[in-house]
């Protein structure tokens, strides 16, 4: 699949999602780039801003299997991954797959489940497989986890640990609509939800082909140096307790390639890195004395973008 085809695929799905979601094209592009890069997405925002609707609209736009899992304190790991069930008739155990055996998994309000249950997703998200009873089962591609969480509630929630946050390629916020967008939302939903009528416009094979192609997108040495410099700057011992790891650095590299591909380019430019630095890096940083304050983390990354000069890059 050429990069123009990846861009055309993204445009088709973007237009289809736009029948339900008003605005938010930037958020869609970041989610779609994360999916092409084989990563996962964490949507954090206050209730009612369209996190779940965005996830369901993307799933409905692609001919892929979709599962929605509501995370609650009594949810168990086996409720996610599946379990072996004993059959008295023949004395054997049969594995019953859980909702994680899908293409797109919506993990709604992920921070309402206990850490033990949250950890059940670690192997699924990182290695695209499930191990149960000593047997490892591969997940079919594509596999995308879109998790949502509410940042304003603390009672009855379990904040995601750093290891779990690091499994998410990007962390995004939907944001409130402006006045014009609010009017368009009311006009669109006044009689019925357009989500119920949304039809798929992309095949699973197209997504898999894009995932196999995007990594050939060229990244010059100056751009790779820019990515490395940004990540190294987050490890300031005086300001941070935790900086961006090599895994986070590779995440920024991969999603920059995927983002360039959905723009129809076969090369990454510094502006791609700038666009993606905050959603990829901010949730991987812990600032001294400001633990859990996402807004401060984002401001810190933007400060680094201002300080570290970007290379002047020309198209090959």
Backbone as a ProteinNet text record, in pm:
[ID]
protein_1_A
[PRIMARY]
XXXXXXXXXXXXXXXXXXXXXXXXXXXXXXXXXXXXXXXXXXXXXXXXXXXXXXXXXXXXXXXXXXXXXXXXXXXXXXXXXXXXXXXXXXXXXXXXXXXXXXXXXXXXXXXXXXXXXXXXXXXXXXXXXXXXXXXXXXXXXXXXXXXXXXXXXXXXXXXXXXXXXXXXXXXXXXXXXXXXXXXXXXXXXXXXXXXXXXXXXXXXXXXXXXXXXXXXXXXXXXXXXXXXXXXXXXXXXXXXXXXXXXXXXXXXXXXXXXXXXXXXXXXXXXXXXXXXXXXXXXXXXXXXXXXXXXXXXXXXXXXXXXXXXXXXXXXX
[TERTIARY]
85	0	88.5	72	148.2	92.5	172.9	133.5	11	-8	-128.2	-252.1	-237.3	-348.6	-378.3	-274.3	-295.7	-367.3	-326.5	-392.1	-537.7	-564.6	-702.1	-786.1	-726.3	-795.2	-832.3	-736.6	-763	-871.1	-868.8	-968.7	-1108.2	-1119.1	-1249.1	-1306.7	-1223.1	-1270.1	-1298.8	-1213.4	-1234.5	-1368.1	-1397.7	-1524.4	-1643.5	-1629.8	-1739.5	-1762.2	-1652.9	-1663.9	-1722.8	-1693.6	-1745.7	-1897.1	-1961.2	-2107.4	-2166.6	-2083.5	-2128.1	-2060.3	-1927.3	-1848.6	-1831.3	-1865.5	-1849.6	-1711.5	-1635.7	-1499.1	-1411.1	-1311.2	-1221.5	-1142.7	-1119.2	-1039.1	-897.2	-843.4	-707	-699.8	-800	-801.6	-815.8	-899.9	-915.1	-782.7	-711.8	-585.4	-485.5	-483.5	-389.9	-430.1	-560.5	-607.7	-578.3	-605.3	-584.8	-436.3	-351.7	-206.7	-159.1	-214	-176.8	-216.2	-332.2	-376.7	-286.9	-253.1	-165.1	-28.3	16.7	146.1	141	22.9	9.7	2.8	-29	-35.6	-177.5	-190.3	-319.7	-341.9	-467.2	-505	-576.7	-538.8	-608	-677.2	-810.3	-889	-928.2	-876.3	-907	-976.4	-1096.9	-1170.5	-1291.5	-1356.7	-1474.3	-1587.7	-1689.6	-1799.4	-1875.2	-1919.8	-2007.8	-1939.8	-1808.4	-1737.9	-1719.6	-1771.3	-1769.4	-1660.4	-1600	-1491.8	-1541.8	-1649.4	-1703.4	-1760.2	-1826.4	-1885.7	-1776.5	-1665.3	-1553.4	-1502.5	-1481.1	-1431.4	-1528.6	-1656.4	-1756	-1771.3	-1755.3	-1766.6	-1651.4	-1530.7	-1415.2	-1433.6	-1479.7	-1501.7	-1608.4	-1716.6	-1825.3	-1784.7	-1681.1	-1637.1	-1546.8	-1505.9	-1417.1	-1480.9	-1464.9	-1522.7	-1434	-1435.6	-1354.7	-1443.7	-1398.3	-1470.4	-1451.4	-1555.5	-1553.7	-1611.5	-1544.8	-1594.5	-1588.8	-1689.6	-1693	-1697.2	-1607.5	-1597.7	-1607.1	-1709.2	-1725.9	-1644.6	-1543.9	-1458.4	-1525.7	-1532.1	-1591.7	-1501	-1517.7	-1429.3	-1437.6	-1549.4	-1561.9	-1522.6	-1470.8	-1426.3	-1299.4	-1292.5	-1178.1	-1093.7	-964	-879.5	-937.6	-997.4	-1054.3	-1172.3	-1236.6	-1347.1	-1296.6	-1166.7	-1105.6	-1041.5	-957.9	-878	-948.9	-1045.3	-1110.2	-1059	-1119	-1081.8	-1107.6	-1045.4	-1069.3	-1185.2	-1282.7	-1403.3	-1404.4	-1429.9	-1431.9	-1560.6	-1545	-1660.2	-1674.9	-1774.3	-1791.4	-1818.8	-1876.1	-1913.1	-1794	-1680.2	-1562.5	-1438.8	-1455.6	-1346.6	-1233.9	-1262.5	-1159.1	-1188.7	-1085.1	-1099.8	-1101.5	-1198.1	-1207.1	-1189.1	-1105.7	-1081.1	-1194.8	-1252.7	-1357.5	-1295.4	-1275.9	-1209.7	-1287.2	-1212.8	-1274.2	-1289.7	-1344.3	-1368.6	-1242	-1123.4	-998.5	-967.1	-1029.8	-1009.2	-1098.2	-1054.9	-1129	-1027.9	-1076.6	-987.4	-979.2	-1093.1	-1097.4	-1168.6	-1099.2	-1154.9	-1172.8	-1294.9	-1322.4	-1323.4	-1220.7	-1211.3	-1266.2	-1394.6	-1462.9	-1437.7	-1396	-1366.5	-1268.3	-1153.6	-1054.5	-1005.4	-1006.9	-955	-1054.3	-1168.2	-1261.7	-1232.1	-1148.7	-1112.6	-990.5	-972.5	-859.6	-728.7	-615.4	-486.2	-465.5	-514.1	-499.3	-569	-686.8	-760.6	-697.4	-654.1	-586.3	-463.5	-392.2	-269.6	-296.9	-421.7	-454.6	-437.1	-435.4	-419.9	-273.8	-180.9	-40.9	13.9	-0.4	50.9	-25.2	-156.7	-238.7	-192.7	-167.6	-135.4	6.8	100.3	239.9	279.2	235.9	281.2	173.5	53.2	-57.8	-84	-88.9	-115	-172.7	-230.5	-288.3	-233.6	-180.2	-131.8	-223	-280.5	-372	-352.1	-333.2	-313.4	-187.9	-86.6	37.1	33.8	-75.8	-90.7	-97.5	-16.8	-15.7	-95.6	-189.2	-274.5	-254.6	-222	-199	-332.4	-330.5	-447.5	-441.1	-554.9	-559.9	-538.4	-468.3	-441.8	-552.2	-583.8	-528.4	-586.5	-512.5	-562.7	-538.7	-646.9	-640	-723.6	-662.5	-734.8	-756.2	-882.6	-916.4	-976.3	-902.8	-948	-992.9	-1094.4	-1140.9	-1130.5	-1109.8	-1114.4	-1153.3	-1212.8	-1261.8	-1161.7	-1099.9	-995	-1045.5	-1176.1	-1223.4	-1273.5	-1299.5	-1346.9	-1229.4	-1230.4	-1127.2	-1186.3	-1309.2	-1371.1	-1408.6	-1363.2	-1396.7	-1315.8	-1204.3	-1119.4	-978.7	-907.5	-771.3	-682	-605.8	-522.3	-430.9	-414.3	-328.3	-182.8	-112.5	29.8	112	235.7	321	342.5	356.8	378.6	259.7	140.2	20.8	9.4	36.2	30.4	127.8	244.7	348.4	305.7	202.9	155.5	69.6	23.3	-59.2	31.1	15.7	99.6	72.2	-56.2	-92.2	-200.6	-200	-305.2	-366	-499	-565.5	-680.4	-722.2	-840.5	-933.2	-1061.9	-1157.2	-1183.9	-1199.2	-1225.7	-1371.2	-1411.9	-1549.6	-1565	-1683.8	-1706.9	-1724.3	-1691.3	-1718	-1864.6	-1904.5	-2045.2	-2100.5	-2027.3	-2075.3	-2084	-1984.4	-1985.9	-2101.3	-2132.4	-2243.4	-2375.7	-2395.4	-2517.9	-2526	-2415	-2413.4	-2440.6	-2392.6	-2419.4	-2568.5	-2632.4	-2775.8	-2857.1	-2818.3	-2889.7	-2875.5	-2758.5	-2731.6	-2801.5	-2814	-2869.1	-3012	-3076.2	-3206.2	-3313.6	-3302.6	-3404.7	-3356.1	-3233.6	-3179.8	-3027.8	-2966.5	-2821	-2770.5	-2688.4	-2634.8	-2541.3	-2496.3	-2407.5	-2476	-2608.2	-2680.5	-2685.3	-2668.1	-2678.5	-2542.5	-2435.3	-2302	-2264.3	-2213.9	-2174.7	-2022.2	-1962.9	-1816.8	-1771.8	-1658.6	-1602.7	-1460.1	-1411.3	-1275.2	-1275.1	-1193.7	-1181.7	-1065.8	-1075.1	-968.8	-835.8	-838.9	-717	-646.5	-722.5	-662.1	-583.6	-638.1	-568.7	-440.2	-448.2	-330.1	-223.1	-265.6	-170.3	-102.5	-179.3	-120.7	-21.2	-51.1	40.7	170.9	162.4	283	367	305.7	371.6	430.9	366.6	402.2	546.8	601.9	737.2	845.3	810	907	915.8	834.4	839.3	977.4	1040.5	1177.8	1186.3	1283.9	1313.7	1462	1493.9	1633.7	1705.2	1836.2	1915.9	1893.7	1882.7	1853.6	1720.7	1617.1	1487.7	1497.3	1568.8	1588.1	1666.6	1764.5	1838.6	1750.5	1655.9	1560.7	1473.9	1425.8	1344.8	1426.5	1550.1	1636.3	1662.9	1684.6	1713.5	1593	1472.8	1352	1335.9	1356.3	1339.9	1445.9	1568.8	1676	1649.7	1590.4	1562.5	1458.1	1374.5	1273.5	1334.7	1460.9	1525.4	1606.6	1560.6	1624.2	1604	1709.4	1696.8	1646.3	1667	1621.5	1471.2	1412.7	1271.2	1182.2	1240.1	1156.6	1201.6	1103.1	1130.1	1139.2	1065.8	1063.4	1056.9	1149.9	1150.8	1102.8	1111.3	1065.9	1169.1	1122.2	1209.3	1239.9	1333.8	1356.8	1230.5	1141.6	1016	932.1	931.8	859.5	921.4	1054.6	1124.3	1086.7	1084.1	1045.3	898.2	816.3	674.9	658.4	735.4	728.8	776.7	880.2	931	824.8	765	669	543.6	490.9	366.8	392.3	515	549.8	549.2	600.4	596.6	452.6	368.8	229.5	154.8	182.9	115.7	155.5	283.8	328.8	260.4	243.4	181.3	36.1	-39.7	-180.2	-194.1	-83.1	-81.7	-39.8	-9.4	28.9	175.9	260.1	403.7	478.6	591.9	676.2	800	792.9	901.9	844.1	916.5	875.5	942.5	868.4	923.5	921.3	1002.3	1003.2	866.7	781.8	648.7	564.9	588.1	518.3	555.1	683.6	731.2	672.6	670.4	614.9	466.9	392.9	249.8	222.5	312.7	288.5	359.4	449.8	532.3	448.4	351	270.5	185.6	103.8	23	102.9	225.1	305.9	389.4	440	538.9	484	380.2	338	297.5	226.5	180.7	290.5	408.4	522.1	618.2	585.9	673.9	611.3	693.9	650.5	737.7	676.5	749.5	760.3	869	888.9	786.2	716.1	618.8	488.5	473.7	352.2	295	305.6	258.1	108	70.5	-70.6	-131.2	-53	-106.1	-71.2	-166.1	-140.7	-112.3	-181.3	-162.3	-20.4	41.4	180.2	274.4	245.7	329	326.2	207.4	195	268.6	259	330.1	481.3	528.1	670.9	719	642	680.8	679.3	580.4	574.7	693.6	736.5	854.4	979	990.6	1104.3	1101	981.7	968.9	1013.6	994.6	1038.9	1190.3	1247	1390.1	1479.2	1437.2	1522.8	1496	1596.1	1573.7	1544.5	1445.7	1411.7	1501.2	1537.5	1622.7	1546.9	1618.8	1560.7	1565.9	1450.5	1445.7	1376.3	1436	1375.9	1329.9	1230.1	1180.3	1289	1303	1402.9	1376.6
-119.7	0	124.7	210.8	334.1	433.9	536.5	630.9	712.5	735.4	804.7	721.2	588.2	499.9	502.5	512.4	524.7	655.4	763.2	892.8	886	816.9	803.5	720.7	616.7	534.8	617.9	696.5	782.6	884.8	941	1041.6	981.6	856.7	790.1	769.8	717.7	691.5	823	924.7	1055.8	1116.1	1108.1	1162.3	1087.8	956.8	877	907.8	916.9	952.1	1092.1	1180.9	1317.2	1325.5	1216	1213.9	1207.8	1168.2	1158.2	1263.6	1269.6	1360.3	1493.8	1600.7	1734.8	1787.7	1829.7	1875.2	1758.3	1784.1	1682	1605.7	1670.8	1603.7	1577.1	1668.2	1649.4	1527.3	1512	1394.9	1267	1271.7	1152.5	1114.3	1211.7	1182	1117	1163.2	1106.3	964	939.6	804.7	710.8	755.9	670.5	642.5	743.4	723.2	623	629.9	534.3	392.9	377.7	245.6	191.3	275.4	232.2	192.9	263.3	234.6	114.2	54.4	-62.1	-29.7	96.3	138.2	147.2	206	215.2	358.6	391.8	530.5	541.7	642	674	808.4	808.8	932.2	974.1	1088.3	1137.5	1271.7	1278.5	1405	1390.4	1502.5	1501.8	1426.8	1382.3	1306.5	1388.1	1319.8	1382.2	1455.7	1441.4	1514.4	1431.2	1308.2	1229.4	1125.4	1087.2	988.4	854.3	804.7	674.6	680.4	790	803.6	805.2	871.1	871.9	730.6	655.7	518.7	431.9	441.5	358.4	399.7	527.3	574.3	520.5	520.8	467.1	317.3	246.3	102.5	72.4	150.8	128.1	161	241.6	282.4	179.2	78.2	-24.1	-161.4	-246.6	-380.4	-468.6	-436.8	-509.2	-550.3	-651.4	-692.3	-586.1	-563	-458	-512.7	-482.8	-520.4	-399.2	-387.5	-279.1	-341.9	-298.9	-355	-242.1	-247.7	-146.4	-188	-110.3	-142.6	-100.2	-193.2	-170.2	-232.6	-195.1	-250.2	-401.9	-464	-608.8	-686.8	-617	-684.7	-764.1	-887.6	-974.2	-986.4	-1021	-1037.9	-1135.7	-1245.5	-1345.3	-1289.4	-1185	-1121.8	-1048.7	-1021.4	-952.5	-1051.8	-1140.4	-1228.9	-1357.7	-1401.2	-1530.2	-1631.2	-1750.6	-1852.2	-1991.8	-2089.3	-2229.3	-2282.1	-2341.7	-2392	-2544.6	-2606.4	-2752.4	-2808.4	-2911.1	-2979	-3117.2	-3134.7	-3264.7	-3379.6	-3348.9	-3455	-3536.4	-3468.2	-3540.6	-3516.5	-3444.8	-3424.9	-3338.2	-3245.6	-3157.5	-3012.2	-2928.8	-2785.1	-2719.1	-2634.7	-2559.7	-2411.5	-2347.5	-2203.8	-2123.4	-2034.4	-1943.9	-1804.7	-1756.4	-1626.5	-1512.4	-1416.4	-1297.6	-1188.6	-1074.2	-964.5	-906.3	-938.7	-886.7	-950.6	-1063.2	-1128.1	-1059.9	-946	-862.6	-778.6	-689.3	-598.4	-462.5	-413.2	-284.4	-306.7	-278.3	-295.2	-158.3	-126.2	-3.8	-37.3	7.3	-13.4	111.6	109.6	229.6	248	370	406.3	306.9	293	192.8	212.4	334.9	358.3	321.8	262.9	215.2	71.2	1.6	-135.4	-135.1	-244.4	-255.6	-273.6	-243.7	-262	-403.9	-503.5	-641.9	-661.9	-604.9	-619	-535.1	-414.7	-330.8	-402.2	-474.7	-542.4	-654.6	-701.9	-807.4	-761.3	-630.1	-575.5	-557.7	-570.3	-539.7	-627.5	-758	-848.4	-831	-811	-793.4	-672.7	-560.9	-436.7	-433.9	-491.9	-483.3	-593	-716	-829.3	-885.7	-828	-872.1	-1021.7	-1065.8	-1206.1	-1221.3	-1338.5	-1370.3	-1505.5	-1512	-1637.4	-1680.7	-1800	-1853	-2003.4	-2051.7	-2194.4	-2246.8	-2161.9	-2203.8	-2204.9	-2161.3	-2157.9	-2012.5	-1976.1	-1840.6	-1836.4	-1743.8	-1728.4	-1590	-1583.3	-1456.8	-1387.4	-1254.6	-1175.1	-1140.5	-1139.4	-1109.3	-960.6	-928.7	-789.1	-734.9	-607	-509.4	-529	-483.9	-486.7	-349.2	-282.1	-146	-137.1	-89.3	-60	90.8	130.8	271.2	275	329.6	336	478.4	489	620.6	627.4	748.7	769.2	912.5	929.3	1058.3	1115	1230.8	1282.7	1355.7	1384.2	1467.1	1386	1256.6	1173.1	1099.9	1091.4	1017.4	904.7	921.3	818.7	698	580.3	458.8	439.3	510.7	494.1	451.8	392.3	344.7	400	505.5	566.8	464.5	478.2	386.5	405.2	296.5	309	344.7	386.1	431.6	322.7	197.9	89.2	72.9	94.7	83.5	204	323.4	443.4	433.8	373.2	363.8	273.3	188.3	100.7	177.1	295.7	374.8	461.5	447.6	522.7	671.9	709.3	851	866.3	982.8	1020.4	1151.4	1151	1265.1	1315.1	1437.1	1496	1543.8	1517.1	1558	1708.8	1763.3	1906.7	1941.4	2057.2	2103.3	2163.1	2152.7	2216.8	2367.1	2441.4	2584.7	2609.1	2737	2770.9	2713.2	2727.9	2677.2	2525.3	2461.1	2315.1	2265.8	2338.2	2298.4	2301	2404.5	2412	2295.2	2262.7	2152.2	2018.8	2003.1	1880.2	1866.8	1975.3	1969.6	1942.3	2004.9	1981.2	1835.8	1779	1642.4	1538.1	1564.2	1463.9	1494.7	1594.5	1637.6	1529.7	1447.2	1344.5	1203.8	1173.8	1040	1046.6	937.5	932.1	880.2	957.5	909.8	790.8	764	650.7	519.2	512.5	388.9	355.9	455.6	434.1	431.3	439.9	446.2	311.5	315.7	195.2	191.4	71.2	60.9	107.1	177	226.4	175.1	91	37.7	-108.6	-186.5	-328.7	-354.1	-462.6	-498.9	-514.9	-574.7	-599	-468.5	-361.3	-232.2	-178.2	-196.5	-151.3	-230.7	-363.1	-447.8	-410.6	-384.5	-344.4	-213.2	-117.8	10.3	-9.6	-101.4	-129.2	-190.7	-266.2	-328.2	-229.7	-117.4	-24.8	97.7	147.4	278.5	285.6	173	175.1	201.5	194.8	227.1	378.4	453.9	599.9	647.7	731.5	772.3	872.3	851	944.1	977.1	1102	1141.9	1143.1	1141	1142.7	1268.5	1389.5	1507.3	1498	1440	1426.5	1324.8	1214.8	1118.4	1181.1	1264.8	1335.1	1429.2	1492.4	1582.9	1504.8	1388.1	1304.2	1263	1221.3	1179.4	1294.9	1415.5	1532	1567.9	1560.2	1588.9	1490.7	1362.6	1260.5	1275.2	1303.6	1320.6	1440.9	1546	1666.2	1641.4	1537.5	1507	1439	1400.4	1329.4	1424.7	1547	1648.8	1610.9	1570.7	1519.5	1624.6	1751.8	1857.5	1881.6	1848.7	1879.6	1756.8	1643.2	1525.1	1406.5	1330.1	1202.9	1090.6	1107.5	1006.5	1075.4	1040.5	1095.8	993.6	1029.3	941.5	830.9	708.3	591.5	566	474.4	436.4	385.9	318.8	275.1	394.9	499.4	620.4	688.8	685.4	744.4	671.8	539	460.9	482.1	503.7	531.8	661.5	764.7	891.8	875.6	794.3	768	698.4	592.7	513.3	592.5	665.1	737.4	857	910.2	1016.4	961.6	838.8	775.3	752.5	702.1	674.9	804.9	910.5	1038.3	1095.6	1085.2	1132.4	1053.6	922.3	837.5	876	905.7	942.3	1083.5	1159.1	1287	1268.9	1144.4	1115.6	1133.8	1142.8	1161.3	1032.6	1011.3	896.8	941.1	1054	1103.2	1184.7	1183.7	1256.3	1392.4	1495.2	1629.2	1669.2	1767.2	1807.9	1850.3	1907.5	1948.2	1828.8	1712.2	1591.8	1560.9	1569.5	1541.9	1642.7	1770.1	1873.8	1849.3	1807.9	1782.9	1669	1570.4	1448.1	1444	1537	1530.7	1530.8	1619.7	1628.4	1503.6	1460.6	1340.2	1213.2	1206.7	1085.7	1090.8	1208.1	1216.4	1261.2	1344.5	1407.4	1305.3	1199.2	1102	1007	1020	935.7	1008.5	1130.9	1213.5	1235	1230.4	1268	1383.2	1497.7	1615.2	1614.4	1663.6	1669.9	1763.4	1711.3	1790.5	1814.3	1757.7	1781.7	1650.4	1545.1	1413.3	1416.9	1363.1	1351.5	1474.3	1583.4	1705.3	1707.1	1654.3	1636.7	1769.5	1875	2004.8	2055	2029.7	2070.9	1989.5	1861.6	1778	1828.6	1862	1911.6	2043.8	2131.9	2259.6	2237.2	2137.2	2104.4	2059.7	1973.9	1927.6	2044	2130.8	2247.6	2339.8	2350.3	2431.2	2374	2241.8	2177.3	2200	2198.3	2222.5	2363.4	2456.6	2593.8	2606.6	2530.9	2543.3	2470.7	2351.9	2267.8	2299.3	2346.9	2386.1	2264	2280.6	2174	2183.5	2071.7	2074.6	2129.4	2189.4	2234.9	2118.3	2066.3	1943.7	1967.1	1916.3	1924.3	1786.7	1783.5	1654.9	1588	1457	1384.8	1397
0	0	0	-100.1	-105.1	-3	25.3	129.1	89.6	-41	-85.5	-54.1	-61.3	-28.8	121.1	201.3	346.3	376.9	310.5	329.8	285.6	173.2	124.1	220.9	278.6	378.2	499.9	549.2	664.6	633	510.6	471.5	468.2	418.1	412.9	552.5	641.9	777.7	850	828.3	891	848.7	719.3	669	728.2	740.9	795.9	943.9	1019.2	1161.2	1176.6	1079.8	1082.8	1069.9	1029.3	1025.5	1166	1261.7	1401.5	1487.2	1479.8	1563.6	1493	1559.3	1503.9	1541.9	1440	1466.1	1507.7	1588.5	1645	1538.4	1421.7	1318.5	1368	1447.4	1498.3	1588.4	1676.9	1764.8	1683.9	1579.9	1496.6	1431.7	1376.4	1308.4	1404.3	1528.1	1624.8	1662.6	1677.7	1709.1	1593.5	1471.3	1354.1	1333.8	1357.5	1346.4	1450.3	1571.4	1675.4	1635.6	1574.1	1531.5	1421.3	1323	1214.7	1271.7	1374.3	1435.6	1528.7	1546.5	1631.9	1779.4	1812.7	1952	2003.8	2123.1	2189.7	2237.3	2266.7	2292.9	2426.8	2504.6	2628.8	2610.6	2620.7	2611.1	2752.3	2796.6	2930.9	2920.3	2973.6	2974.1	3064.5	3091	3176.2	3107	3181.2	3119.9	3015.5	2911.3	2813.2	2700.6	2685.2	2579.1	2452	2451.5	2328.2	2319.3	2432.5	2428.9	2375.7	2436.7	2395.9	2255.4	2220.4	2086.9	1980.2	2008.1	1914	1891.1	1999.3	1986.8	1908.8	1938.9	1870.3	1724.2	1694.3	1555.7	1471.6	1526.6	1454.2	1430.4	1533	1518.6	1414.5	1414.1	1319.4	1176.2	1159.8	1026.1	960.5	1035.9	982.3	1000.9	900.7	907.9	995.5	1124.2	1222	1338.1	1411.9	1532.2	1640.3	1717.5	1819.5	1949.2	2060.9	2193	2284.3	2366.9	2465.8	2603.7	2691.5	2825.4	2926.7	3011.1	3115.5	3237.7	3271.1	3384.8	3514.8	3609.5	3740.8	3846	3974.4	4078.9	4092.6	4055	4071.5	3946.5	3844.1	3722.2	3751.2	3700.1	3723.4	3596.8	3610.6	3490.5	3389.8	3438.3	3347.3	3268.5	3322	3249.4	3125.5	3119.8	3006.1	2910.2	2966.3	2881.6	2845.3	2927.9	2908.3	3009.3	3008.8	3107.1	3051.5	3115.2	3080.6	3164.4	3098.4	3163.9	3157.1	3271	3277.7	3219.4	3136.3	3076.2	3139.2	3226.6	3294.4	3197.4	3081.7	2988.2	2939.8	2917.3	2870.3	2957.8	3068.3	3162.8	3111.8	3018.3	2961.8	2995	2977.5	2994.6	2856.6	2832.6	2707.3	2735.4	2655.5	2673.3	2610.3	2689.5	2641.6	2628.1	2505.6	2487.3	2552	2606.8	2663	2558.4	2596.9	2501.2	2440.4	2497	2441.6	2305.8	2276.4	2146.6	2042.7	2000.6	1906.7	1829.6	1745.8	1674.2	1742.5	1787.9	1858.6	1991.5	2100.7	2234.8	2298.9	2336.2	2410.3	2558.9	2630.1	2774.5	2842.8	2870.2	2920.5	3069.8	3107.6	3245.7	3308.1	3243.1	3282.4	3424.7	3475.1	3610.1	3720	3685	3787.9	3829	3752.6	3788	3879.1	3952.5	4044.9	3967.4	4029.5	3960.9	3909.2	3981.8	3936.4	3802.2	3788.2	3662.6	3553.1	3586.8	3487.4	3430.8	3516.8	3475	3375.6	3367.9	3272.9	3129.2	3109	2974.2	2933.1	3027.4	2996.5	2884.8	2897.4	2794.9	2664	2674.2	2553.5	2474	2542.6	2474.8	2421.1	2495.7	2456.7	2357.5	2384.2	2303.9	2212.2	2216.2	2129.7	2145.7	2271.4	2298	2438.7	2464.5	2594.7	2638.3	2759.7	2814.6	2928.1	2914.4	3016	3025.2	3147	3164.9	3097.9	3085	3022	2871.1	2812.6	2667.2	2622.2	2522.6	2468.9	2340	2332.7	2215.9	2156.8	2030.8	1963.1	1934.6	1941.7	1905.8	1757.2	1693.6	1550.5	1527.2	1419.2	1384.2	1293.6	1302.1	1397.1	1536.2	1637.5	1773.9	1835.5	1868.1	1921.7	2048.1	2155.8	2278.7	2286.5	2294.2	2320.3	2460.1	2554.7	2693.4	2726.1	2809.5	2853.6	3005.4	3054.1	3198.1	3228	3347	3392.6	3492.4	3463.2	3550.9	3674.9	3683.1	3793.6	3911.7	3891.8	4001.3	4064.7	4196.3	4267.6	4351	4401.6	4484.1	4397.4	4439.9	4366.2	4240.1	4227.3	4108.9	4152.3	4056.9	4081.7	3970.4	3999.2	3895.1	3829	3698	3624.2	3667.5	3699.7	3734.2	3611.2	3635.5	3525.9	3420.9	3464.4	3369.1	3274.4	3327.6	3243.6	3150.6	3202.3	3118.6	3002.4	3028.4	2926.1	2810.9	2832.4	2725.3	2624.8	2662.5	2570.7	2484.2	2354.9	2262.7	2273.9	2281.2	2294.2	2399.5	2462.2	2556.4	2507.8	2490.6	2429.9	2516.3	2487.1	2549	2438.1	2451	2347.8	2351.8	2471.3	2484.4	2458.1	2507.8	2486.5	2346.3	2287.4	2157	2173	2065.9	2070	2033.3	2026.5	2002.8	1874	1763.2	1634.5	1634.7	1694.3	1700.4	1786.2	1894.3	1980.7	1904.1	1820.7	1740.2	1642.1	1579.3	1483.5	1552.7	1675.3	1750.9	1778.3	1821.4	1849.8	1723.8	1614.1	1487.9	1442.9	1465	1418.5	1504.1	1633.8	1725	1769	1711.1	1760.3	1745.8	1640.9	1617.4	1649.7	1616.5	1642.9	1640.9	1683.5	1684.4	1550.7	1479	1350.8	1366	1488.8	1511.2	1475.4	1498.6	1471.9	1323.2	1237.8	1093.7	1024.4	1101.9	1043.8	981.5	859.3	786.9	770.2	767.3	750.6	612.7	609.1	482.6	461.6	551.2	540.2	580.3	512.1	540.9	636.4	711.2	804.9	732.4	613.9	538.5	501.8	481.4	449.3	568.6	688.8	809.2	828.6	811.6	827.9	725.4	601.1	497.5	533	586	627.5	741	834	944.5	895.2	786.2	730.3	649.7	609.2	517.1	585.2	689.2	743.8	790.5	839.4	896.5	792.4	665	560.1	535.2	606.3	595.5	642.1	562.1	589.1	705.3	790.5	899.9	890.8	863.5	847	981.5	975.4	1097.9	1181.5	1120.1	1202.3	1276.4	1213.6	1280.3	1393.3	1370.1	1478.3	1593.1	1559.1	1662.8	1742.6	1673.8	1739.9	1838.2	1797.5	1886	2008	1985	2095.1	2191.6	2137.8	2223	2309.2	2253.7	2329.8	2445.2	2414.8	2518.4	2627.2	2587.8	2686	2775.9	2719.9	2798.8	2907.1	2889.9	2992.3	3113.8	3105.1	3216.7	3302.5	3316.5	3400.3	3547	3615.4	3751.9	3849.6	3817	3906.4	3894.7	3779.7	3757.6	3747.2	3711.5	3688.9	3773.3	3817.9	3884	3781.1	3672.5	3568	3432.4	3344.7	3210.5	3108.9	2982.7	2875.3	2853.8	2855.2	2840.3	2692.9	2664.1	2524.2	2455	2530.7	2470.1	2427.9	2511.2	2474.8	2354.6	2346.5	2231	2102.4	2107	1989.3	1955.7	2057.7	2033.6	1954.9	1993.1	1921.6	1778.1	1758.4	1623.7	1537.7	1591.3	1514	1479.6	1577.2	1550.3	1458.6	1459.8	1364.6	1222	1205.7	1073.9	1028.9	1119.8	1084.6	1054.1	1130.8	1108.1	972.6	937.3	806.1	695.1	715.8	613.9	589.2	695.9	674.1	616.6	616.8	546.8	401.2	361.6	223.8	194.6	299.8	280.2	313.6	246.9	279.1	356.9	422.3	505.2	620.9	732.6	853.3	855.1	891.8	905.8	1053.9	1094.4	1235.4	1288.5	1203.2	1249	1292.4	1232.5	1277.5	1421.7	1451.3	1586.1	1685.1	1646.1	1733.3	1761.7	1659.9	1674.2	1772	1773.7	1849	1983.9	2008.5	2129.4	2256.8	2266.6	2389.1	2410.2	2313.2	2337.6	2358.1	2307.3	2324.1	2452.1	2489.1	2596	2730.9	2732.1	2857.7	2964.2	2925.4	3025.7	3069.5	3009.3	3047.2	3141.6	3179	3260.7	3398.2	3502.1	3637.3	3683.8	3708.5	3754.9	3907.2	3958.7	4103.6	4166.9	4266.7	4340.6	4267	4146.4	4067.6	4016.2	4095.5	4052.3	4022.4	3908.7	3872.8	3808.7	3791.3	3731	3582.4	3501.6	3358.3	3289.4	3331.2	3267.7	3281.4	3395.3	3416.2	3328.8	3313	3226.4	3082.6	3034.3	2897.6	2880.6	2980.7	2974.3	2972.4	3046.2	3049.4	2911.3	2843.4	2709.5	2611	2619.4	2528.8	2553.1	2678.6	2710.1	2643	2644.3	2579.3	2428.2	2369.9	2226.2	2189.4	2281.7	2258	2272.1	2364.8	2393.1	2293.5	2254	2168.2	2023.3	1950.1	1810.9	1722.1	1635.9	1541.9	1420.7	1360.9	1241.3	1122.9	1033.2	907.2	810.8	776.4	700.3	565.6	462	328.9	287.2	204.6	153.7	72.6	84.7	7.2	-142.2
[MASK]
++++++++++++++++++++++++++++++++++++++++++++++++++++++++++++++++++++++++++++++++++++++++++++++++++++++++++++++++++++++++++++++++++++++++++++++++++++++++++++++++++++++++++++++++++++++++++++++++++++++++++++++++++++++++++++++++++++++++++++++++++++++++++++++++++++++++++++++++++++++++++++++++++++++++++++++++++++++++++++

